Amino acid sequence: MSVAFDHTGPWTVADVLALPEDRTTRYELLGESLVMSPAPGIRHQRASLRLAMILHAAVQAAKAPAEVLEAINVILPSGLVVPDLVVTDAGATAEDGVSLDAEGVQLVIELVSPGNRTVDRKFKPMLYAEAAIPHFWRLEFDPAPMLVVYELEGGRYVERTTALAGATTHLSTPFPVAIDPAELSRQ
């Protein structure tokens, strides 16, 4: 399937937000370039939902003033991205908009799919660090589920923990949570 847009010049956040809603494609703006990704598959969506539920329960248990959202537009200094999961300050979601400013985001999580490996592993972490988002997690599926946990330090993400499949890992930041990556995508 090909997609055609009547657009001239560099893309802006406003241009991307003005695109018609499309449930089969995610549109992101990296710099001034429009990036389109296919909708995620079932394993990805299963893991995203389960991780969102675990994080929601952890936020509630910690009585943290935060909210967990799936696939929401986040406006960064260098564009607009759609992380798989976002934990945001409760005040950042007071209005019913279609995007969040990065300043209100505490944690972004990318679930790596075959069509977005390079973007999720290399480009997005740099953009999230530039936006000063304190926490970044990356869930890998292959060869086995693995959650890699990063914290922002000196403007760069530093790996803090790697949670491997089959073992429950207890994390303390941004709030206490226990996760076994194997349980996230198991049917």
MITORVEX-63741 format. One record per atom (N, C-alpha, C, O): y, z, x. Coordinates in steps of 0.2 Angstrom, whole numbers, padded with zeros to 4 digits, always signed. Layout:
BEGIN
YZX/...
***
This chain:
BEGIN
-0006+0000+0004/+0000+0000+0000/+0006+0000+0004/+0006+0004+0009/+0011-0004+0003/+0017-0004+0007/+0023-0002+0002/+0023-0002-0004/+0028+0002+0006/+0033+0005+0002/+0040+0001+0005/+0040+0001+0011/+0044-0001+0000/+0050-0004+0003/+0056+0000+0000/+0056+0002-0006/+0061+0001+0004/+0067+0004+0002/+0073+0000+0004/+0073-0003+0009/+0078+0000-0001/+0084-0004+0000/+0088+0001+0004/+0092+0005+0000/+0088+0002+0010/+0092+0006+0014/+0095+0003+0021/+0091+0000+0024/+0101+0005+0022/+0104+0002+0028/+0107+0008+0032/+0109+0012+0030/+0106+0007+0039/+0108+0012+0043/+0104+0018+0044/+0098+0018+0041/+0106+0023+0048/+0102+0029+0049/+0101+0033+0043/+0105+0033+0038/+0095+0036+0042/+0094+0041+0036/+0097+0047+0037/+0098+0050+0043/+0099+0050+0031/+0102+0057+0031/+0098+0061+0027/+0093+0059+0023/+0099+0068+0027/+0095+0072+0023/+0097+0070+0015/+0092+0070+0011/+0103+0069+0014/+0104+0067+0007/+0101+0061+0005/+0098+0060-0001/+0100+0056+0009/+0096+0050+0007/+0089+0052+0006/+0086+0049+0001/+0086+0056+0010/+0079+0058+0009/+0078+0062+0002/+0073+0060-0002/+0082+0066+0001/+0082+0070-0005/+0083+0066-0011/+0081+0068-0017/+0087+0060-0011/+0088+0056-0016/+0082+0051-0018/+0082+0048-0023/+0077+0051-0013/+0071+0047-0015/+0068+0049-0021/+0068+0055-0022/+0065+0044-0025/+0061+0046-0031/+0055+0051-0029/+0052+0050-0023/+0053+0055-0033/+0047+0060-0032/+0041+0055-0031/+0040+0051-0035/+0037+0057-0027/+0031+0053-0025/+0025+0058-0023/+0026+0061-0018/+0020+0059-0027/+0015+0064-0026/+0010+0062-0021/+0006+0065-0019/+0010+0055-0019/+0006+0053-0014/+0008+0052-0007/+0004+0051-0002/+0015+0054-0006/+0018+0053+0000/+0023+0059+0002/+0026+0061-0003/+0023+0061+0008/+0028+0066+0010/+0033+0063+0014/+0031+0059+0019/+0039+0064+0012/+0045+0061+0016/+0048+0066+0020/+0050+0071+0018/+0049+0065+0027/+0052+0069+0031/+0057+0066+0035/+0057+0059+0036/+0062+0069+0038/+0067+0066+0042/+0067+0069+0049/+0069+0075+0049/+0065+0066+0054/+0065+0068+0061/+0071+0065+0064/+0070+0059+0066/+0076+0068+0066/+0082+0065+0068/+0085+0061+0063/+0087+0063+0058/+0085+0054+0064/+0088+0050+0059/+0082+0045+0057/+0084+0040+0054/+0076+0047+0058/+0071+0042+0056/+0067+0045+0051/+0065+0051+0050/+0065+0041+0046/+0061+0043+0040/+0054+0043+0042/+0052+0037+0045/+0050+0048+0041/+0043+0048+0042/+0039+0049+0036/+0041+0054+0032/+0034+0045+0034/+0030+0046+0028/+0023+0048+0030/+0020+0045+0035/+0021+0053+0027/+0014+0055+0028/+0010+0054+0021/+0013+0056+0016/+0003+0053+0022/-0001+0053+0016/-0001+0060+0013/-0001+0065+0017/-0002+0060+0006/-0004+0067+0003/-0010+0070+0007/-0015+0066+0008/-0010+0076+0008/-0016+0080+0011/-0022+0079+0007/-0022+0078+0001/-0028+0080+0010/-0035+0080+0007/-0037+0086+0004/-0033+0091+0004/-0043+0086+0001/-0045+0092-0003/-0046+0098+0002/-0044+0104+0000/-0049+0097+0008/-0050+0103+0013/-0043+0106+0014/-0043+0112+0015/-0038+0102+0016/-0032+0104+0018/-0029+0108+0012/-0026+0113+0013/-0029+0105+0006/-0026+0109+0000/-0030+0115-0002/-0027+0120-0004/-0036+0115-0001/-0040+0122-0002/-0038+0127+0003/-0037+0133+0001/-0037+0125+0009/-0035+0130+0014/-0028+0132+0013/-0026+0138+0014/-0024+0128+0011/-0017+0129+0010/-0016+0134+0004/-0012+0139+0005/-0020+0133-0001/-0019+0138-0007/-0022+0144-0005/-0019+0150-0007/-0028+0145-0002/-0031+0151+0000/-0026+0155+0005/-0025+0161+0004/-0023+0152+0010/-0019+0155+0015/-0013+0157+0011/-0010+0163+0013/-0010+0153+0006/-0004+0155+0003/-0006+0162-0001/-0002+0166-0002/-0012+0162-0004/-0013+0168-0008/-0014+0174-0004/-0012+0180-0006/-0017+0173+0002/-0018+0179+0007/-0011+0181+0009/-0009+0187+0009/-0006+0176+0011/+0000+0178+0013/+0004+0182+0007/+0008+0186+0008/+0004+0179+0001/+0007+0182-0005/+0005+0189-0006/+0009+0194-0007/-0002+0190-0005/-0004+0197-0006/-0002+0202+0000/+0000+0208-0001/-0001+0199+0006/+0001+0203+0011/+0009+0205+0011/+0011+0210+0012/+0013+0200+0008/+0020+0201+0007/+0021+0206+0002/+0025+0211+0002/+0017+0206-0004/+0017+0211-0009/+0015+0218-0006/+0018+0223-0008/+0010+0218-0003/+0007+0225+0000/+0012+0228+0005/+0013+0234+0005/+0016+0224+0009/+0021+0226+0013/+0028+0228+0010/+0032+0230+0013/+0028+0226+0003/+0034+0226+0000/+0040+0223+0003/+0046+0225+0004/+0038+0217+0007/+0043+0213+0011/+0047+0209+0006/+0045+0206+0001/+0054+0209+0007/+0058+0204+0003/+0057+0197+0005/+0062+0194+0008/+0051+0194+0003/+0050+0187+0005/+0046+0184+0000/+0043+0187-0005/+0045+0177+0001/+0042+0173-0004/+0038+0168+0000/+0040+0165+0005/+0032+0166-0003/+0028+0161+0000/+0028+0155-0004/+0027+0155-0010/+0029+0149-0001/+0030+0143-0004/+0026+0138-0001/+0025+0138+0005/+0023+0133-0005/+0019+0127-0002/+0024+0121-0002/+0027+0120-0007/+0023+0117+0003/+0026+0110+0003/+0033+0110+0001/+0035+0106-0004/+0038+0114+0003/+0045+0114+0001/+0049+0111+0006/+0047+0111+0012/+0054+0107+0004/+0059+0104+0009/+0062+0109+0013/+0065+0114+0010/+0063+0109+0020/+0066+0114+0024/+0071+0109+0028/+0069+0105+0031/+0078+0111+0027/+0083+0108+0031/+0084+0111+0037/+0086+0117+0038/+0083+0107+0043/+0084+0109+0050/+0090+0106+0053/+0093+0101+0050/+0093+0108+0058/+0098+0105+0062/+0097+0098+0063/+0101+0094+0064/+0090+0096+0064/+0088+0089+0066/+0085+0086+0061/+0081+0081+0062/+0086+0087+0055/+0083+0084+0049/+0080+0088+0044/+0083+0093+0042/+0075+0085+0040/+0072+0088+0035/+0064+0088+0035/+0062+0082+0037/+0061+0093+0035/+0053+0093+0035/+0050+0096+0029/+0054+0100+0025/+0044+0095+0028/+0040+0098+0023/+0034+0102+0026/+0029+0099+0026/+0035+0108+0028/+0029+0112+0031/+0024+0113+0025/+0026+0113+0019/+0018+0114+0027/+0013+0115+0022/+0014+0122+0019/+0013+0122+0013/+0016+0127+0023/+0018+0134+0020/+0024+0136+0023/+0025+0135+0029/+0028+0140+0019/+0034+0143+0022/+0034+0150+0019/+0033+0151+0013/+0036+0155+0023/+0038+0162+0021/+0045+0162+0022/+0048+0162+0027/+0049+0164+0016/+0056+0163+0017/+0059+0170+0014/+0055+0174+0010/+0065+0172+0016/+0068+0178+0013/+0069+0177+0006/+0070+0171+0004/+0068+0182+0002/+0068+0182-0005/+0075+0179-0007/+0075+0175-0012/+0080+0181-0004/+0087+0178-0006/+0088+0171-0005/+0092+0168-0008/+0084+0168-0001/+0085+0160+0001/+0082+0156-0005/+0083+0150-0006/+0078+0159-0010/+0076+0156-0015/+0079+0158-0022/+0076+0156-0027/+0085+0161-0022/+0088+0163-0028/+0090+0157-0032/+0090+0158-0038/+0092+0152-0029/+0093+0146-0033/+0087+0141-0034/+0083+0141-0029/+0086+0138-0040/+0081+0133-0041/+0082+0126-0038/+0083+0122-0042/+0082+0126-0032/+0084+0119-0028/+0078+0116-0026/+0072+0118-0028/+0078+0110-0022/+0073+0107-0020/+0072+0107-0012/+0067+0105-0009/+0076+0112-0009/+0076+0113-0002/+0078+0119+0000/+0082+0123-0004/+0077+0122+0006/+0079+0128+0009/+0082+0126+0015/+0080+0122+0019/+0087+0131+0017/+0090+0130+0024/+0085+0134+0029/+0083+0139+0027/+0085+0132+0035/+0080+0135+0040/+0082+0142+0041/+0078+0146+0043/+0089+0144+0040/+0091+0151+0041/+0087+0156+0037/+0086+0162+0040/+0085+0154+0032/+0081+0159+0027/+0074+0159+0028/+0070+0163+0025/+0071+0155+0033/+0064+0155+0034/+0062+0159+0040/+0064+0159+0045/+0056+0163+0038/+0054+0168+0043/+0048+0165+0047/+0046+0166+0052/+0044+0161+0043/+0037+0158+0046/+0036+0151+0043/+0037+0150+0037/+0034+0147+0047/+0032+0140+0045/+0024+0139+0047/+0023+0142+0052/+0020+0136+0043/+0013+0135+0044/+0012+0128+0043/+0013+0125+0038/+0009+0125+0048/+0006+0118+0048/-0001+0118+0048/-0004+0121+0052/-0004+0114+0043/-0011+0113+0043/-0012+0106+0046/-0010+0101+0043/-0016+0106+0051/-0016+0099+0055/-0021+0095+0051/-0027+0096+0051/-0019+0089+0049/-0023+0084+0046/-0024+0078+0051/-0020+0077+0055/-0029+0073+0050/-0030+0068+0054/-0023+0063+0055/-0022+0060+0060/-0020+0063+0049/-0014+0058+0050/-0007+0061+0052/-0002+0058+0053/-0008+0068+0054/-0001+0071+0057/-0002+0075+0063/+0002+0080+0064/-0008+0074+0067/-0009+0079+0072/-0003+0079+0077/-0001+0085+0079/-0001+0073+0079/+0005+0073+0085/+0011+0077+0082/+0014+0081+0085/+0013+0075+0076/+0019+0078+0073/+0018+0085+0072/+0023+0089+0074/+0013+0088+0070/+0012+0095+0069/+0011+0099+0075/+0013+0105+0075/+0008+0096+0080/+0007+0099+0086/+0012+0099+0091/+0014+0104+0095/+0016+0094+0091/+0021+0093+0096/+0029+0093+0093/+0033+0096+0096/+0030+0088+0089/+0037+0087+0086/+0039+0093+0082/+0045+0096+0083/+0036+0095+0077/+0038+0100+0072/+0039+0107+0076/+0044+0110+0074/+0035+0109+0080/+0036+0115+0083/+0043+0115+0087/+0046+0120+0087/+0044+0110+0090/+0051+0109+0094/+0057+0110+0089/+0062+0113+0090/+0056+0106+0083/+0061+0107+0078/+0062+0114+0075/+0068+0116+0074/+0056+0117+0074/+0057+0124+0071/+0060+0129+0076/+0064+0133+0074/+0058+0128+0083/+0061+0132+0088/+0069+0131+0088/+0072+0136+0089/+0071+0125+0088/+0078+0123+0088/+0081+0126+0082/+0087+0128+0083/+0078+0127+0077/+0081+0130+0071/+0080+0137+0071/+0083+0141+0066/+0078+0140+0076/+0077+0148+0077/+0073+0151+0071/+0074+0156+0069/+0067+0147+0069/+0063+0150+0064/+0058+0155+0069/+0055+0153+0073/+0058+0161+0067/+0055+0166+0071/+0047+0166+0072/+0045+0167+0078/+0044+0163+0067/+0036+0163+0068/+0034+0156+0066/+0036+0153+0061/+0029+0153+0070/+0026+0147+0068/+0018+0148+0069/+0016+0150+0074/+0014+0146+0064/+0007+0146+0064/+0005+0139+0063/+0008+0135+0060/-0001+0137+0067/-0004+0131+0066/-0012+0132+0064/-0015+0135+0068/-0014+0129+0059/-0021+0129+0057/-0024+0123+0059/-0023+0117+0056/-0029+0123+0063/-0033+0117+0065/-0040+0118+0061/-0042+0123+0060/-0043+0112+0060/-0049+0112+0056/-0055+0110+0061/-0060+0112+0059/-0053+0105+0066/-0059+0102+0070/-0058+0105+0077/-0053+0105+0080/-0063+0106+0080/-0070+0106+0078/-0072+0111+0073/-0077+0111+0070/-0069+0117+0073/-0070+0123+0069/-0063+0126+0067/-0058+0125+0071/-0063+0129+0061/-0056+0131+0059/-0053+0137+0064/-0057+0141+0067/-0047+0136+0066/-0044+0140+0071/-0036+0141+0069/-0033+0136+0067/-0034+0147+0069/-0027+0148+0068/-0023+0150+0074/-0025+0155+0077/-0018+0146+0076/-0015+0148+0082/-0008+0151+0080/-0004+0148+0076/-0006+0157+0082/+0000+0160+0080/+0005+0161+0086/+0003+0162+0092/+0011+0159+0084/+0016+0158+0089/+0022+0162+0087/+0024+0163+0081/+0026+0165+0092/+0032+0169+0090/+0038+0165+0095/+0037+0163+0100/+0044+0165+0092/+0049+0162+0096/+0052+0167+0101/+0053+0173+0099/+0053+0165+0107/+0055+0169+0113/+0059+0165+0117/+0056+0160+0120/+0065+0166+0118/+0070+0162+0122/+0070+0155+0120/+0071+0151+0124/+0070+0154+0114/+0071+0147+0111/+0065+0143+0111/+0065+0137+0109/+0059+0146+0113/+0053+0142+0113/+0047+0146+0110/+0048+0152+0110/+0042+0143+0107/+0037+0147+0104/+0032+0148+0110/+0030+0144+0114/+0030+0155+0109/+0025+0157+0114/+0019+0159+0110/+0019+0163+0105/+0013+0157+0112/+0007+0158+0109/+0005+0166+0109/+0005+0168+0115/+0004+0169+0104/+0002+0176+0104/-0005+0178+0102/-0008+0182+0105/-0008+0174+0098/-0015+0175+0096/-0018+0168+0094/-0015+0164+0091/-0025+0168+0095/-0029+0162+0092/-0034+0166+0088/-0038+0169+0091/-0034+0164+0082/-0039+0167+0077/-0045+0162+0076/-0043+0156+0074/-0051+0164+0078/-0056+0159+0078/-0060+0160+0072/-0061+0166+0069/-0064+0155+0070/-0068+0155+0064/-0074+0160+0065/-0077+0161+0070/-0075+0164+0059/-0080+0169+0059/-0078+0176+0061/-0082+0180+0061/-0072+0177+0063/-0070+0183+0065/-0063+0185+0061/-0059+0180+0061/-0062+0190+0058/-0056+0192+0055/-0051+0195+0060/-0052+0199+0064/-0045+0191+0060/-0040+0193+0065/-0035+0197+0061/-0033+0195+0056/-0032+0202+0064/-0027+0206+0061/-0020+0205+0064/-0020+0206+0070/-0016+0203+0060/-0009+0201+0063/-0004+0206+0060/-0005+0209+0055/+0001+0208+0064/+0006+0213+0062/+0013+0210+0060/+0017+0213+0057/+0014+0203+0063/+0021+0201+0061/+0020+0194+0058/+0015+0190+0060/+0024+0192+0053/+0030+0195+0051/+0029+0201+0046/+0033+0205+0045/+0022+0202+0044/+0020+0208+0040/+0012+0208+0042/+0009+0203+0044/+0009+0214+0040/+0002+0214+0042/-0002+0210+0037/-0001+0209+0031/-0007+0206+0040/-0011+0202+0037/-0018+0201+0041/-0018+0201+0047/-0023+0200+0037/-0030+0199+0040/-0032+0192+0038/-0033+0191+0032/-0035+0188+0043/-0037+0181+0041/-0043+0180+0045/-0043+0181+0051/-0048+0176+0042/-0053+0173+0045/-0053+0166+0044/-0053+0164+0038/-0051+0162+0049/-0050+0154+0047/-0055+0151+0044/-0054+0146+0040/-0062+0153+0045/-0067+0150+0042/-0067+0151+0035/-0070+0146+0031/-0065+0156+0032/-0065+0157+0025/-0059+0153+0021/-0060+0152+0015/-0055+0150+0025/-0049+0146+0022/-0051+0139+0019/-0049+0137+0013/-0056+0136+0022/-0058+0129+0020/-0065+0129+0017/-0067+0123+0015/-0069+0134+0018/-0076+0134+0016/-0076+0132+0008/-0072+0135+0004/-0080+0128+0006/-0081+0126-0001/-0085+0132-0005/-0086+0131-0011/
***
